[in-house]
Structures are given as C-alpha cells and as structure tokens.
Amino acid sequence: MRWLLIILLAAGVFAIPDASPCLAHAKPSADISRGPDVLDTDSESDPDISQASPDISDTSPDVSVTSEPSAISDISAADLTAAAAEGGKSDVGVAVMDLDSGQVVSEQGDQPFYSASLSKLILAVDALQQPLSDDDQDLIHRALSASDDNAMDVLWTRFDGMDAIGRVAAEAGLTGTHTPDDPSQWGEVVITANDMVRLYQYILGSPVRDTIVAALSSAPATAADGFDQAFGLLGVTGIYAKQGWMYYLPSDVYLHSAGVLDNRYAVAVLTTNPTGSWTIARQSIDAVTKAVLVKLGVNS
C-alpha cells in the first residue's frame, strides 16, 4: 500500500517529543493523514505525507499596511521580517489583520503554502451554509476542534470539497487560495497567510461565526490522531485557532497556526521547514508566533 511504501521511504523524519500523527492534516480520503503512517526515528510516528514536492509560485504582492490609524500601526513589515527570521530555516508567511479597521500587515503574506488541515476551516465555512444533519454537525465540530482527518475525509466527499474551496475563495475574496491538483488530497489546497486572515474576517461577519468559533475554542491540546497541536497560537490566552501539520516527502514539514486574538486581531503564521525534524519545525513556528504576539502586546 502507498502508506507502507511511505513508511519505508520516510524513516527518520521530524522529532517532536510531543508529536504524534498530526501533520498530515492535509489529505482527504484514505490516503491523506490517517494516523501514524510515517516512521519518525526521533519521535513517534507522524501522519499525512504526500509524495511530490509542491510546485507553487507566488505571483501576487504582499498586502501592505495602510495609513489609516489602527491598533497594528506600530507593527512594521520590518518587525514581521524579524519575526520570520526567528523561524531559522523555515520558510515563513505571516499576516496580521486588525478586524476593526481591516488594516493588514504581512511578510510574505501572499506566498503560497499547502494548507495541511487549514483546508478544514475553509470547507466548514461552505458546509455550514447548507442543510446539515446532526451527523454533519458532529463531523464539522470534530474536524475543527480535534482536527479529525477521518471526519474531514467524509466531509470532503459529502460536501464537494473541490467546488467548496472555490466558492469560499470567491465569497471571502481569497485571491491566493485554490484547489489541489489531486482532488483526493485536501491537505494540498493552496493558501496564503493574507487569505487566512481575510477568511477569519469573513467568518466573523457571517452566520457561521458562532459554530466555528465554538469548535475552535474547544480544540484540545492533543488532536484526534494523537499529535500535540499546542504550538503556535493554540494555548495562548485569548486566542482560538486552527492548526495544520503535514509531512511532505522528501523532508518538508508543514506547521501552520491561524486564529483570532481577543476578537480583535486575525493572525496567520504559515511555515515549511526542510529539515525533516518535527522538533526544529515546532521551535521555528513557536519563535515566529511569539515575536508577532509580543508586538501585539501578548507577553506569555
């Protein structure tokens, strides 16, 4: 089977003491993040792995800070560049939006990344606008809170994931978000940091707000696949967030954290680390996130 081959090829991946399978949030269907499918010699087994390298190019400019006064006026592009540098070897995209003014500041905010489990948030927005059964509601809650890949596999098929991504992108004005080349790989939806903060702005002004905020606010530290998802924004007081993680052959580790602080700021930190180490990748995203939050007055 494909996963058995991946296990043999990927021996010796990232090491994150608290890591289990959680980085695979990026795949739909049985071949996407499905529990421990990748053998990690440094730690426990990890999920979600694709076989090719992403071929995505950045063609649009970053969102720049406007002159309109707002709570994030003190954050400059230089600040975010410095924050991104805290990620070391990680490729980083960061965006912060003041939800009151709509003002955005970003660093590599339009750089494309594979979504890993952040695609669950996009799909939920579309699904929640349709008639739902109690089972549907439960699947959405599990996908958003515990980042349950099995739930996402069902939702992706049941709610026409490929078209759903396009619909939400059009409704929310997500200019850098598009469907995966392989329809079965929901973790390979392409996103940007700028689009993720725009998505939260859209969600918080829509009828799906309460359901999504409630699910994200109840996210446990340990995800459905056993991965410790308490990195980046998750676990910081006053923040609810959606996490994403995925291992992509030959050695790319995706760790993403996108959420809302004090119902005032939408923050997205997207990272890819080429070292094959979960530990290094986690240290990177935590360092970047901390640097951004300090600028927003959060010191813990």
N, C-alpha and C positions, 0 to 999 in steps of 0.2 A: 504494500500500500504506500501511497505517497508520503504519509507521515513517517512510516518506518524508514523510508529512504532518507527523509529529512533528519530523522534522529541520528542515523549513522553519519550523515554528512556534517551535522552541526555539533558534534560533540565538542565541548569546550567553548561555551558561549559566555554570556554575562553572568556576573555573580553578584547577587544582591541577597544578603543574608535573609532578608525578609521576603525575598521574591519567590513566587511560585509561578504558575501559569497566568500571566495577565497581560502580557504584551501583545498577545495575539488578537486583541480586540478588533483586529482589522478584518477579519474574514467572515464572510457569510457562509452558509452551507456547511456541510460536514467537514469540509476541508479548510475551514478557517479556524480560528482559535478554538481549539477543542480541548481544554485540559492540557496536562503535561505531554506535549508532543516533541519537545526539543530537549535534548540531553545537555544539561549545563554542568560542566565539571567543577565550576566554582561554587555552585549553589544548587538549588532544587531545579526541577525541570521547568521549562517555560513553554508557553503555548504559541499561537499564531505565527506562522512563518510562511513567507512566500518564497518563490524560487528565483525570481529575477530581480534585477536592480531597477528602481523606479526611473522612468525616463520622463521627467517633468521639468519644464523650463519656465523661468519667471519672465514674463513679458510686460507686466504692468508695474507702475511706480508705487512706492510706498505712500500710505496716507500721511500727510504732514499735519502738524499742529496748526490750527487756525489762530488768528489774532484775538478771537473772542475770549474774554476772561473766563476762566473756569478753574475748578479745583486741581486740574492736572497741568496748569500753565507752568508750574515750576519743574515739570519733567521735560527734559530736552531729548532730542534724538541722541545727543552725546551720552546722556545718562543711560539710555537703553542700549547704546553700543557698549558702554562699560559693563552694563548688566549682562549682556550677551557674552562678553569676553569672560565672564565668570564661568561660563559653560565649558571652558577649555577647548577640547577637541570637538565638542558638539556643534552641529550646525543649528542655529537658533533663529526662530522667528518670534517676535514679541509685539504685542499690541495692547494698549490700554485706552478705554473709552470712558469719558465722563457721561454717564447715562442721563444726566440732567441737561447738559448742553449739547451732547452729541459730538463733542470735541474728541479727536483721536490723536494719539502719538504712537509711533511704531518704529521698530527697527527690523528690517527685512520682513515687514508685515505682509507683503504680497508674495513672499517666497512660497512655492507650493510644497506641501508635505503630504504623505499618505496619512489618512485620518486615524488609522487604528480604530479604537472604539468611539471616537468622537462622531463617527457617522451615525451612531445610535441616537445621538441628540437630534441630528438633522431628520432622521426617519421618524422619530417620535413626534416632531412638530407636524409632519404631514398626517401621520396615522391618527393623531388626536383630533383632527378636523373631520374625521369620518365616523360613521356609526360604529360603536365598539361593544363587544360582549364583555362580560366580566373576565373571561379568559384573556381577551385582548388587553384589558386594563392591567391585569396582573403581569403579562409579558412585558408591557412597556415599563412598568414600575421596576421589574427585575433587571431589565436591560439598562435602565438609567442609574439605579442605585447600586446594585451589586455587579453591574456591568456584565450581566449574564450573556455569554455568547450563544448558548443554546436558545435562549429567548430571542436573541437578535436573528438567528438563523430562520426561525419561524416567522418573525415579523417581516424580514426582508422579502420573503416569498409571498406572505399573505397580503402585504400592503405595497407590492410592486415597487421594491426598493429603487430600481434604476430610474423609473419615472418620478418617484417621490423626491429623490435628490434634486432633480431638475426643477420640479415645482417649487420646492422650498427656496432654492437658489434664486429663482425668478421673483418670488414673493418678497423675500428678505433683502434682495439686492446684493447677493453674494457673487461678486464678479470673478472670483478665482476658484470657485467650488464647482467640481464636475464629477460625473460618474466614473467608476473604474473601467479600465479597458476590458477586464474579465468580469462579466456580470455576476459571477459567483463569489467574487472577492469584495465583500463590503468594507473590509479594512483598507482597501486601496482606493476608496473615494478620495479625491484630491481636495485639500482645503488650504486655507491660509490663516494666519493669525488675525489679519484685519477682518476677514469674513467671520471668524468665530466671535469677535466682539460685536459685529453687526448682527449676528444671529441672536445673541442674547438681547440686544436692543429690541429686535423684532419679537422675540418670545415674551419679553416683559410687557409688551404693549398689546398682546394678543389674548384670546380666550383660553389658550392652552397654558398660560402662565402658572396658575395655581398647581396644576397636576405635575408639571415639570419641576417647579421649584420644590414641591413636597418630596418628589422622588430623589432629586439631587441632594436635598438636605438630609435625607436618611441614609446616605451612602455609608456603608460600613468600611472600616479600615481594611478588612480582608474581602476580596472580591469573590464572586461565585466560583472561580476557577482556582482559588487559593492564593492568588497573587496579593501582595501587600500594596494596596493602592493609595496609601497615605504618603504621597510625595507631592511636591509642587504646592498647589493651593489647598489640597484637601487636608483637613485637620486644623487649619488656621481659623481662629475665632472670627466669626462674622462673615465667613465665606462658604458658599456652596459651589461645587464644581463637578465637571465631568472629566474623568481621567481616561487616558488612552495609552496602550503599550503594545508593541509588536516587535518581534524579531524577524529580520528580513535578510535572507541569505545574500552574500556570504557572511556579513558580520555587522549589519546595521541594526542598532537598537533604537526604536522609536518610543519616546516618552513624552506625552502631552498632558497639559493641565489647563483647563479653560473654565472660568467661573465668574462669580459676581461677589464683590466685596461691599459689605454694608449697604446693599441695594443701591449703590452709587456708582461703582466702577466695574466695568466688564474688563476682565484681564485674560489674555491668552498667551501661554508660553508653549511653543511647539519646538521639539528638539529631535535631532537624529544624531546618534553617536556611532562612529565607525569602529570602535574598539572591540566590539563583541562582549563587553563587560557590563552586566546589569549594575554593578556597584558604581562604576565610573559614570554611567549614564544617569543614575539616580543622583549622584553627587552634583552632576552638572546642572540638571534641571532645578534641584533644590537651591543651588547657588544663584542661578539666574532669578528664580522666583523671589528669593529673599531680597535680592538687590532691588527688584521692582517694588516689592511691598514696603521696603524701607522708604522709598521715595513717596509712597502713598501714606506714610505715617504709621505703618504697622511694623513694630519692632520685635515681634515674637516669631 
